[in-house]
Amino acid sequence: MSVASPGPKAPTSEFGDLLRYWRDVRGVSQLDLSLEAGVSQRQISFIESGRSVPGRHTILALAQTLDVPLRERNALLLAAGYAPVYSEAPWNAQEMHSVVRALERVMRQHEPFPAIVMDRNWNVLMTNDAAPRFFNHFIDMASREGPRNMLHLIFDPQGMRPFVADWNNVARSLLQRVYRESVGHVIDDGTGRLIDELLAYPGVPRDWKAHYAPAATPAMPVIPLGFVSEGIVFNYFSMVTSIGTPQTVAAQELRLECMFPADDATEARHQRLLARYSKERRTASEL
């Protein structure tokens, strides 16, 4: 790829700094990036030092090689003086209609177990009917101000925190998930703020970043998220679905989390729990 000659574009020092940042994040040398992206090492060096203005195709090739999230690819283009190429329309924009409808179908099929669609920072965008019915068994969800955040709901002592079994293990695993499942495996400013807010709650283990393994052989292949109701622990685990080959920022950042019973006893109890909740709601509405 040829290097575009400097023109009336924005200075590229910002772009060079961003490119170097993403190389450092991915642990990739200039030589490795050159070989993978098909861009000469000399050209990459010139770009990072601000001596060359990269072409749009070169920027996208480098971003693709470094697996830069789509939102940050737009930022790279802007830093080099180009217009963004990936739509940043909201998740409920018309262009996302087919994706949203597909997520709604999956959530309906997941009844009677909770299913939740969230953005990159765990803010709740959509749920199936089972999700609020389940959480309302423990707390009054209507009393919580929106927008609702799934992690704040779990960590808040006024939320689900008093009902979480094996709190230390669950808190560690959830905080580690924030790192592991962040878009592009990069902690952006919003995710960083979320982590700080969660750590500000009382009783959050400070050693959450350290590798943690139970002393005994685990009975399950996952760390379940357990909720205590009337002295009985309901054990669940999650499956997280993301959009394949996204071409918009919203499509890349959406994720669907489906809760599944981790054992047969929980499945039977869950069915009874929601049936009882529905009966109580019907009785209250008739009074």
C-alpha positions in Angstrom: 0.0 0.0 0.0 1.3 3.4 -0.8 1.5 6.3 1.6 -0.7 9.2 0.8 1.1 12.5 0.5 0.4 15.1 3.2 -2.5 17.3 2.2 -5.0 19.5 4.0 -5.8 16.8 6.6 -5.6 17.0 10.3 -2.1 16.5 11.8 -1.4 12.8 12.2 0.5 12.9 15.5 -2.7 11.9 17.3 -3.3 9.0 14.8 0.3 7.9 15.3 -0.1 7.9 19.1 -3.4 5.9 18.7 -1.8 3.3 16.4 1.1 2.9 18.8 -1.4 2.5 21.7 -3.2 -0.3 19.9 0.0 -2.1 19.1 1.0 -1.9 22.8 -2.5 -3.2 23.8 -2.2 -6.2 21.5 1.5 -6.7 22.2 2.4 -6.5 18.5 5.7 -5.1 17.2 6.0 -2.9 14.1 7.5 -5.9 12.3 4.7 -8.2 13.3 2.1 -5.7 12.3 3.9 -5.2 9.0 3.8 -8.9 8.2 0.2 -9.4 9.2 -1.3 -6.2 7.6 0.8 -6.1 4.4 2.2 -2.7 5.2 5.9 -2.1 5.3 7.6 -1.6 8.7 9.1 1.6 7.4 5.7 3.0 6.5 4.3 2.1 10.0 7.3 3.8 11.6 6.7 6.9 9.5 3.0 6.9 10.3 3.6 6.6 14.1 6.1 9.4 14.0 3.8 11.6 12.1 6.1 11.8 9.0 3.4 10.1 6.8 -0.3 10.5 6.4 -1.9 7.0 6.0 -4.6 6.3 3.4 -8.0 5.2 4.5 -7.5 1.7 3.3 -4.2 1.5 5.2 -5.9 2.6 8.4 -8.6 0.0 8.0 -6.1 -2.7 7.2 -4.1 -1.9 10.3 -7.2 -1.6 12.5 -8.5 -5.0 11.2 -5.1 -6.6 11.9 -5.1 -5.2 15.5 -8.7 -6.2 16.0 -9.6 -2.7 17.0 -13.3 -2.3 18.0 -15.5 -0.6 15.4 -16.1 2.5 17.6 -12.4 3.0 18.0 -11.8 2.4 14.3 -14.0 5.5 13.7 -11.8 7.3 16.2 -8.7 6.3 14.3 -10.1 7.6 11.0 -11.1 10.9 12.6 -7.6 11.3 14.1 -6.2 10.9 10.6 -8.6 13.4 9.1 -11.1 11.0 7.5 -14.9 10.6 8.1 -16.0 7.5 10.1 -17.2 4.5 8.1 -19.1 2.6 10.8 -22.5 3.7 11.7 -22.8 4.8 15.4 -26.6 4.9 15.3 -28.3 3.7 18.5 -29.2 0.1 19.1 -32.9 0.7 18.4 -32.4 2.6 15.1 -34.2 1.5 12.0 -31.0 -0.1 10.5 -30.9 -2.4 13.6 -34.5 -3.5 13.2 -33.7 -7.1 11.9 -31.1 -7.6 14.7 -33.5 -6.4 17.4 -36.3 -8.6 16.1 -34.0 -11.6 16.1 -33.0 -10.9 19.7 -36.6 -10.6 20.7 -37.4 -14.0 19.2 -34.5 -15.6 21.1 -35.6 -14.0 24.4 -39.2 -15.2 23.9 -38.0 -18.7 23.2 -36.0 -18.7 26.4 -39.0 -18.3 28.6 -39.5 -19.1 31.5 -35.9 -18.3 32.2 -34.4 -14.7 32.3 -32.9 -13.3 29.1 -31.4 -9.8 29.0 -30.0 -7.7 26.2 -27.2 -5.3 27.4 -24.9 -2.7 25.9 -21.1 -2.7 26.3 -21.3 -1.4 29.9 -24.0 -3.8 31.1 -26.9 -1.4 30.8 -30.1 -3.3 30.3 -31.8 -2.5 26.9 -34.4 -5.3 26.6 -35.6 -8.3 28.6 -38.0 -11.1 28.2 -41.0 -11.4 30.5 -39.3 -13.8 32.8 -36.4 -11.5 33.8 -38.4 -8.9 35.7 -40.7 -11.6 37.1 -37.7 -13.4 38.5 -36.0 -10.4 40.0 -39.2 -8.9 41.4 -39.5 -12.0 43.6 -36.5 -10.7 45.5 -36.8 -6.9 45.3 -39.2 -4.3 43.9 -37.7 -3.5 40.6 -40.1 -0.6 40.1 -38.3 1.2 42.9 -35.0 1.2 41.1 -34.3 4.3 38.9 -33.4 3.7 35.3 -31.4 3.2 33.3 -30.9 -0.2 34.9 -27.4 -1.8 35.0 -27.1 -5.5 35.6 -23.9 -5.3 37.6 -25.2 -2.5 39.8 -28.3 -4.6 40.5 -26.1 -7.5 41.7 -23.6 -5.5 43.7 -25.9 -3.0 45.3 -26.8 -3.8 49.0 -30.2 -2.4 48.3 -30.5 -4.6 45.2 -29.8 -8.3 44.7 -26.6 -8.4 46.8 -28.3 -9.7 50.1 -29.6 -12.7 48.1 -26.4 -13.7 46.3 -24.9 -17.0 47.6 -21.1 -17.4 47.9 -20.7 -13.6 47.4 -16.8 -13.4 47.3 -16.5 -16.0 44.5 -19.4 -14.4 42.5 -18.1 -10.9 42.9 -14.6 -12.0 41.7 -15.9 -13.9 38.7 -18.2 -11.0 37.7 -15.4 -8.4 37.9 -13.2 -10.7 35.9 -15.9 -11.1 33.3 -16.0 -7.3 32.8 -12.3 -7.6 31.7 -12.7 -10.8 29.7 -15.9 -9.8 27.8 -15.2 -6.1 27.2 -15.5 -5.2 23.6 -12.2 -5.9 21.8 -10.9 -7.1 25.2 -10.1 -3.4 26.0 -11.3 -1.5 29.1 -12.8 1.8 27.7 -13.5 4.8 29.9 -17.1 3.7 30.5 -16.1 0.3 31.6 -13.4 1.7 33.8 -15.9 3.9 35.5 -18.2 1.0 36.0 -15.5 -1.1 37.7 -14.7 1.8 40.0 -18.4 2.2 40.9 -18.7 -1.5 41.7 -15.5 -1.5 43.8 -17.0 1.4 45.9 -19.8 -0.9 47.2 -19.1 -2.5 50.6 -17.8 -6.1 50.8 -16.3 -6.3 47.4 -13.1 -8.5 47.4 -10.0 -6.5 46.6 -8.1 -9.4 45.3 -10.5 -10.0 42.3 -7.7 -9.5 39.7 -5.7 -12.4 41.1 -6.2 -15.8 39.6 -8.7 -17.6 41.9 -9.3 -21.3 42.1 -11.5 -23.0 44.7 -9.6 -25.2 47.1 -11.8 -28.2 46.5 -12.5 -29.7 43.1 -15.5 -27.8 41.7 -18.8 -29.7 41.4 -19.7 -27.7 38.3 -17.7 -26.7 35.2 -18.7 -23.1 35.8 -19.0 -20.8 38.8 -22.8 -20.6 39.3 -24.6 -17.4 40.2 -26.7 -18.5 43.1 -29.6 -16.6 44.6 -31.1 -17.5 48.0 -34.8 -17.6 48.4 -36.4 -18.8 51.7 -33.2 -20.5 52.6 -32.9 -22.4 49.3 -30.1 -21.6 46.8 -31.2 -21.3 43.1 -28.1 -21.9 41.0 -27.8 -20.5 37.5 -25.1 -20.0 34.8 -25.1 -17.7 31.8 -24.6 -18.1 28.1 -23.6 -14.9 26.3 -24.4 -14.3 22.6 -22.9 -11.6 20.5 -23.6 -10.5 16.9 -21.5 -12.3 14.2 -19.6 -10.1 11.7 -21.0 -6.8 12.9 -20.9 -3.8 10.6 -22.2 -1.1 12.9 -21.0 0.0 16.4 -24.3 -0.9 18.0 -24.3 -4.4 16.5 -20.8 -5.1 17.8 -21.6 -3.8 21.3 -24.9 -5.6 21.9 -24.9 -8.9 23.8 -27.6 -11.2 24.9 -27.3 -13.0 28.3 -29.5 -16.0 28.9 -29.7 -17.5 32.4 -30.0 -21.3 32.6 -30.6 -23.5 35.7 -27.4 -25.1 36.7 -29.1 -28.2 38.1 -32.4 -30.1 37.9 -33.5 -28.9 41.4 -33.1 -25.3 40.4 -35.1 -25.8 37.2 -38.0 -27.3 39.1 -37.9 -24.6 41.8 -37.6 -21.9 39.2 -40.8 -23.1 37.5 -42.6 -23.1 40.9 -41.2 -19.7 41.8 -42.5 -18.0 38.7 -45.8 -19.8 38.8 -46.3 -18.6 42.4 -45.3 -15.0 41.5 -47.8 -14.9 38.6 -50.5 -16.2 40.9 -49.7 -13.6 43.5 -49.8 -10.8 40.9 -53.1 -12.0 39.6 -54.6 -12.1 43.1 -53.3 -8.6 43.9 -54.8 -7.2 40.7 -58.2 -8.6 41.6 -58.3 -6.9 45.0 
